[in-house]
Amino acid sequence: MNSETSVRGDQDAATHAAREVIELLEVLWSRGRDIAPTAPVSSSQLRVLYVLDGAQGINLRTLGEFLGSAPSSVSRMCDRLHALGFIERSLSSASRRELELRLSSRGENYLKELRARRESALLDAISAMRPTERTALVKGLSGFRRAVEDTSPERPGAHDDAVESA
């Protein structure tokens, strides 16, 4: 087997393993919705909250570009999140024609609680891993995150959060 075939095989194996983990996480999240519901936020609205968490003060246009969504869709999602008290909108200091978007304290608390519930759900599986496996997991996930960030539209503040060691 030549090195090009070997690299392709490694890439295929990693892609398959990543897909399987993503599917397991989807099952874990849906199974845990009884315990840790994401309501009243849809998955699209949750993506908005994640982006705003890393990029406080961005405008609707920038948010829409990152999400790959039409301005009208982004505006409606932000209207709903504002009505729920999860985001705040204010006039931009740079341009009076633009609004800046930020998570409200309620939105920050919502994400904090959701993340804590999800981490708790992951803890059982991670606790069952050997220390060397946990170290490899952290290294692999850190590399995966960097690769995704390097190949995705840049999100303001995207590189601020590093995956912490196990």
PESULMO-V348481 format. One record per residue. OMEGA is omega in radians with two decimals (none if undefined). Layout:
# PESULMO-V348481
omega: {OMEGA,OMEGA}
This chain:
# PESULMO-V348481
omega: {3.13,-3.03,3.12,3.10,3.12,3.12,3.13,3.10,3.08,3.14,3.11,3.14,3.13,3.11,3.12,-3.14,3.13,3.11,3.14,3.12,3.12,3.11,3.09,3.11,3.10,3.10,3.13,3.14,-3.11,3.08,-3.11,-3.14,3.06,-3.14,-3.04,-3.09,3.08,3.13,0.22,-3.03,3.07,3.13,3.09,3.11,3.10,3.07,3.10,3.14,3.11,-3.14,-3.12,3.11,3.14,-3.05,-3.14,3.05,3.10,3.14,-3.10,-3.11,-3.14,3.09,3.12,3.11,-3.14,-3.11,-3.06,-3.09,3.10,-3.14,-3.12,3.11,3.14,3.14,3.12,3.11,3.14,3.07,-3.13,3.14,3.08,3.12,3.10,-3.12,-3.10,3.09,3.06,3.08,3.09,3.10,3.13,3.08,-3.14,-3.09,-3.14,3.13,-3.11,3.04,3.00,-3.11,3.12,2.98,3.01,3.09,3.09,3.09,3.10,3.13,3.11,3.14,3.14,3.14,3.12,3.13,3.13,3.12,3.14,3.11,3.10,3.12,3.14,-3.03,-3.14,-3.12,-3.10,3.11,-3.13,3.14,3.04,3.14,3.14,3.09,3.10,3.11,3.11,3.12,3.14,-3.14,-3.13,3.14,3.09,3.10,3.11,-3.14,3.11,-3.12,3.11,3.14,-3.13,-3.10,-3.12,3.04,-3.09,3.06,3.09,3.14,-3.05,-3.08,-3.08,-3.07,3.08,3.04,-3.10,-3.12,-3.08,none}
